[in-house]
Amino acid sequence: MTRRQFGLALTGAAGLLPTTGRAELFEDAVVGSQLYGWGQYYEKAGKKAEDHLDEIFSALRDAGYDYAEGNLNTADPDANGRFADKLKKKGLKPVSLYTGGSFHLVGKALETSEKIAATGKGCAKAGFKVIVCNPDPIGRDKTDRELAIQVDALKDLASELKKNGIKLALHHHTPELRNQGHEFHYNFHNSEPGELSFCIDTHWMYRGGIAPLDALREYGNRVVTWHLRQSREKVWWEDLDTGDIDYAEIAKFARRQGLPQRYTVELALEPATRITRTVVENHARSRAFVRAQFGV
């Protein structure tokens, strides 16, 4: 099951920050969990995570998490409100939702943007503050013409979402980081910090060949939320702990620069991942790690 398929099923049931960046910091320091990894654990057990959301949300609450991040559902917009209600019933908050979408072709970009913008109105009413968006890869590097269409569409979408108090935060996987991060940099070099925000996924940056600290130094004034994962010897680790990424240095930078404290733990499994504990234990340990490193 891909991340997109899982998410749809789930919701269906640079220097110092400028003053403007600091003024946009979130009111609360919060820690959440991305639900994709939970789906992998449940799938290994022959179950569907969407059938066990109450169980998952209770475990997250008991481990000290503030929210869970699922996927934006544009096919059934009301599902996002129902997802928020489930969170609230378990003492969690509606904070962010994840989505993809095709933005590199004119007609398709307009269709994608309109769907997400329309869905965003209901999400805002439900309490969500951020939509994390990773534009769909197309099996090759996008041309500069396609990237120009994409960034214009993303800026228009961000503007529409902003009217309802929602920030659009760009996320990146390895396809966007190929070719010295051409697509990654293009999106930001052709927009302003107030137009497009950044969900920095520390491990995908690392895996794509861009050091997380380098990304933060260049685009830290765009960060509105984080995805956190760890690996050892480049293999995803079962919990968030010490490893290939130096989170102590990242946390020090984040504190010094006053970056938003909206941390989403995203544990995920790949074939070589060693699993020695339950999904609940690994998330509890990860929550403690975030507290120790980031002070949240």
C-alpha positions as CSV (number, residue, x, y, z in Angstrom):
1,M,0.0,0.0,0.0
2,T,1.4,3.4,-1.0
3,R,1.4,6.4,1.3
4,R,-1.3,8.0,-0.8
5,Q,-3.6,4.9,-0.8
6,F,-3.2,4.5,3.0
7,G,-4.0,8.2,3.6
8,L,-7.1,8.2,1.5
9,A,-8.4,5.1,3.3
10,L,-7.6,6.6,6.6
11,T,-9.4,9.9,6.2
12,G,-12.2,8.2,4.4
13,A,-13.3,6.4,7.6
14,A,19.9,30.8,5.9
15,G,20.5,33.2,8.5
16,L,18.3,34.6,11.2
17,L,14.6,34.5,10.7
18,P,13.2,37.8,9.6
19,T,10.7,39.5,12.0
20,T,7.8,38.5,9.7
21,G,8.7,34.9,10.1
22,R,8.8,35.2,13.9
23,A,5.4,36.8,13.9
24,E,3.9,33.8,12.2
25,L,5.2,31.3,14.8
26,F,2.5,29.0,16.1
27,E,1.0,29.6,19.5
28,D,1.8,26.2,20.8
29,A,4.8,23.9,20.7
30,V,3.2,20.5,19.7
31,V,4.4,17.0,18.8
32,G,2.4,14.7,16.5
33,S,2.6,11.5,14.7
34,Q,2.2,10.8,10.9
35,L,-0.1,7.9,10.5
36,Y,1.6,6.3,7.5
37,G,3.9,4.2,9.7
38,W,1.0,3.1,11.9
39,G,-0.6,1.7,8.7
40,Q,2.5,-0.3,7.9
41,Y,2.5,-2.0,11.4
42,Y,-1.2,-2.7,11.2
43,E,-0.9,-4.1,7.7
44,K,1.9,-6.5,8.8
45,A,-0.6,-7.7,11.4
46,G,-3.3,-8.2,8.7
47,K,-5.3,-5.3,9.9
48,K,-6.4,-1.9,8.5
49,A,-5.3,1.1,10.6
50,E,-8.5,3.0,9.6
51,D,-10.4,0.4,11.5
52,H,-8.4,1.1,14.7
53,L,-8.1,4.9,14.8
54,D,-9.6,5.1,18.4
55,E,-6.9,2.7,19.5
56,I,-4.1,4.6,17.8
57,F,-5.3,7.9,19.0
58,S,-5.5,6.7,22.6
59,A,-2.0,5.3,22.4
60,L,-0.7,8.6,21.0
61,R,-2.5,10.6,23.7
62,D,-1.2,8.4,26.5
63,A,2.4,8.7,25.1
64,G,2.2,12.5,25.3
65,Y,1.5,13.4,21.7
66,D,-0.7,16.3,20.8
67,Y,-1.9,15.4,17.3
68,A,-1.9,12.8,14.5
69,E,-1.4,13.8,10.8
70,G,-3.5,11.9,8.3
71,N,-4.0,12.5,4.6
72,L,-6.2,15.2,3.1
73,N,-9.3,13.7,1.6
74,T,-10.5,15.8,-1.4
75,A,-12.8,13.0,-2.7
76,D,-14.9,13.2,0.5
77,P,-14.2,16.6,2.1
78,D,-16.5,15.9,5.0
79,A,-14.1,13.1,6.0
80,N,-11.5,15.6,7.1
81,G,-14.0,17.0,9.6
82,R,-14.9,13.5,10.9
83,F,-11.1,12.9,11.3
84,A,-10.8,16.0,13.4
85,D,-13.7,15.0,15.5
86,K,-12.1,11.6,16.2
87,L,-8.9,13.4,17.3
88,K,-10.7,15.7,19.6
89,K,-12.7,12.9,21.2
90,K,-9.4,11.4,22.2
91,G,-7.9,14.6,23.5
92,L,-5.8,15.3,20.4
93,K,-5.8,18.4,18.1
94,P,-6.5,18.8,14.4
95,V,-3.2,20.3,13.3
96,S,-2.0,19.2,9.8
97,L,-3.0,17.0,6.9
98,Y,-0.8,15.6,4.1
99,T,-1.5,15.5,0.4
100,G,0.1,15.1,-3.0
101,G,-1.2,16.2,-6.4
102,S,-0.3,17.0,-10.0
103,F,0.7,20.6,-10.5
104,H,3.0,20.5,-13.5
105,L,0.4,20.6,-16.3
106,V,-1.8,23.6,-16.7
107,G,-5.2,22.0,-16.8
108,K,-4.4,19.4,-14.2
109,A,-2.7,21.9,-11.9
110,L,-5.9,24.0,-11.9
111,E,-8.0,21.0,-11.1
112,T,-5.8,19.9,-8.3
113,S,-5.5,23.4,-6.8
114,E,-9.3,23.9,-6.9
115,K,-10.0,20.6,-5.2
116,I,-7.5,21.3,-2.4
117,A,-8.6,24.9,-1.9
118,A,-12.2,23.9,-1.7
119,T,-11.4,21.2,0.7
120,G,-9.3,23.6,2.8
121,K,-12.4,25.6,3.8
122,G,-13.8,22.7,5.7
123,C,-10.4,21.8,7.1
124,A,-10.1,25.3,8.5
125,K,-13.5,25.1,10.2
126,A,-12.4,21.8,11.7
127,G,-9.3,23.5,13.2
128,F,-6.5,22.4,10.9
129,K,-3.7,24.9,10.4
130,V,-1.4,23.3,7.8
131,I,-1.7,21.3,4.6
132,V,1.6,19.5,3.9
133,C,1.9,19.0,0.1
134,N,4.4,16.9,-1.9
135,P,3.7,17.5,-5.6
136,D,3.5,14.2,-7.5
137,P,6.6,12.8,-9.1
138,I,6.3,11.9,-12.8
139,G,9.1,9.3,-13.3
140,R,11.6,11.8,-14.6
141,D,12.9,15.2,-13.7
142,K,10.4,17.9,-14.5
143,T,11.3,20.5,-17.1
144,D,11.8,24.1,-16.1
145,R,8.5,24.9,-18.0
146,E,6.7,22.2,-16.0
147,L,8.3,23.5,-12.8
148,A,7.2,27.1,-13.7
149,I,3.6,25.9,-14.1
150,Q,3.9,24.0,-10.8
151,V,5.2,26.8,-8.7
152,D,2.7,29.2,-10.0
153,A,-0.1,26.8,-9.2
154,L,1.3,26.2,-5.7
155,K,1.5,29.9,-5.0
156,D,-2.1,30.4,-6.2
157,L,-3.2,27.5,-4.0
158,A,-1.3,28.8,-1.0
159,S,-2.9,32.2,-1.5
160,E,-6.4,30.6,-1.5
161,L,-5.7,28.5,1.6
162,K,-4.3,31.5,3.4
163,K,-7.7,33.2,3.2
164,N,-9.0,30.5,5.5
165,G,-6.0,30.6,7.9
166,I,-4.2,27.5,6.5
167,K,-0.6,27.4,5.4
168,L,0.6,25.3,2.5
169,A,3.9,23.6,3.5
170,L,5.9,22.0,0.7
171,H,7.4,18.6,1.5
172,H,9.9,16.7,-0.6
173,H,10.9,13.1,-1.3
174,T,13.9,11.9,-3.3
175,P,12.5,12.6,-6.8
176,E,12.4,16.3,-6.0
177,L,15.9,16.2,-4.6
178,R,17.5,14.7,-7.7
179,N,19.9,16.7,-9.9
180,Q,21.3,18.6,-6.9
181,G,17.8,19.3,-5.7
182,H,16.8,21.2,-8.8
183,E,13.0,20.9,-8.2
184,F,13.4,21.5,-4.5
185,H,15.3,24.7,-5.0
186,Y,13.2,25.9,-8.0
187,N,10.0,25.9,-5.9
188,F,11.6,28.2,-3.3
189,H,13.8,30.3,-5.5
190,N,10.7,31.3,-7.6
191,S,8.5,32.2,-4.6
192,E,8.7,34.3,-1.5
193,P,8.7,33.0,2.1
194,G,5.3,34.5,2.6
195,E,4.0,32.6,-0.4
196,L,5.2,29.1,0.0
197,S,6.1,27.5,3.4
198,F,8.2,24.5,4.1
199,C,7.6,21.2,5.9
200,I,11.2,20.0,6.3
201,D,11.4,16.2,6.3
202,T,14.8,15.8,7.8
203,H,15.4,12.2,6.7
204,W,14.2,12.7,3.1
205,M,16.5,15.7,2.9
206,Y,19.3,13.5,4.1
207,R,18.4,10.6,1.8
208,G,18.1,13.0,-1.1
209,G,21.7,14.3,-0.6
210,I,20.9,17.6,1.1
211,A,22.0,18.0,4.7
212,P,19.0,19.0,6.8
213,L,21.1,21.8,8.4
214,D,21.9,23.2,5.0
215,A,18.3,23.2,4.1
216,L,17.4,25.0,7.3
217,R,20.1,27.6,6.8
218,E,18.8,28.4,3.4
219,Y,15.0,28.1,4.0
220,G,14.5,28.1,7.7
221,N,12.4,31.3,7.4
222,R,9.8,29.2,5.5
223,V,9.5,26.3,8.0
224,V,6.1,25.9,9.6
225,T,6.2,22.2,10.4
226,W,8.6,19.2,10.6
227,H,8.7,15.5,9.7
228,L,11.2,13.6,11.8
229,R,12.7,10.1,11.2
230,Q,16.0,8.4,11.8
231,S,18.2,5.8,10.2
232,R,21.3,3.9,11.1
233,E,23.7,3.0,8.3
234,K,21.1,4.6,6.0
235,V,18.4,2.1,7.0
236,W,15.3,3.5,8.6
237,W,15.4,2.9,12.4
238,E,12.3,1.6,14.2
239,D,12.1,4.6,16.5
240,L,13.4,8.2,16.6
241,D,16.8,8.0,18.3
242,T,20.4,8.7,17.7
243,G,21.7,7.7,14.3
244,D,22.8,9.1,10.9
245,I,21.1,12.4,11.5
246,D,22.5,14.6,14.3
247,Y,19.3,15.8,15.9
248,A,21.2,17.6,18.7
249,E,22.7,20.0,16.2
250,I,19.4,20.4,14.4
251,A,17.6,21.2,17.7
252,K,20.2,23.7,18.7
253,F,19.8,25.5,15.4
254,A,16.0,25.4,15.7
255,R,16.2,27.0,19.1
256,R,18.7,29.6,18.1
257,Q,16.6,30.7,15.1
258,G,13.3,30.5,16.9
259,L,11.8,28.1,14.4
260,P,8.2,26.9,14.8
261,Q,7.9,23.9,17.1
262,R,5.5,21.7,15.3
263,Y,7.2,18.3,15.2
264,T,5.6,15.3,13.4
265,V,7.3,12.0,14.2
266,E,7.1,9.8,11.1
267,L,8.2,6.3,11.8
268,A,8.2,4.1,8.8
269,L,9.4,0.6,7.8
270,E,11.5,-0.6,4.9
271,P,12.6,-4.2,4.2
272,A,15.9,-3.9,6.1
273,T,14.3,-2.2,9.2
274,R,14.9,-4.2,12.4
275,I,11.7,-4.4,14.4
276,T,12.2,-5.3,18.1
277,R,9.4,-3.5,19.7
278,T,5.7,-2.7,19.2
279,V,4.5,0.3,17.3
280,V,3.2,1.8,20.6
281,E,6.6,1.3,22.3
282,N,8.4,2.8,19.4
283,H,6.2,5.9,19.4
284,A,6.5,6.3,23.1
285,R,10.3,6.2,22.9
286,S,10.2,8.6,20.0
287,R,8.1,11.1,21.9
288,A,10.6,11.0,24.8
289,F,13.4,11.6,22.2
290,V,11.7,14.7,20.9
291,R,11.3,16.0,24.4
292,A,14.9,15.4,25.2
293,Q,16.3,16.9,22.0
294,F,13.9,19.7,21.2
295,G,12.5,20.5,24.6
296,V,8.9,20.0,23.6
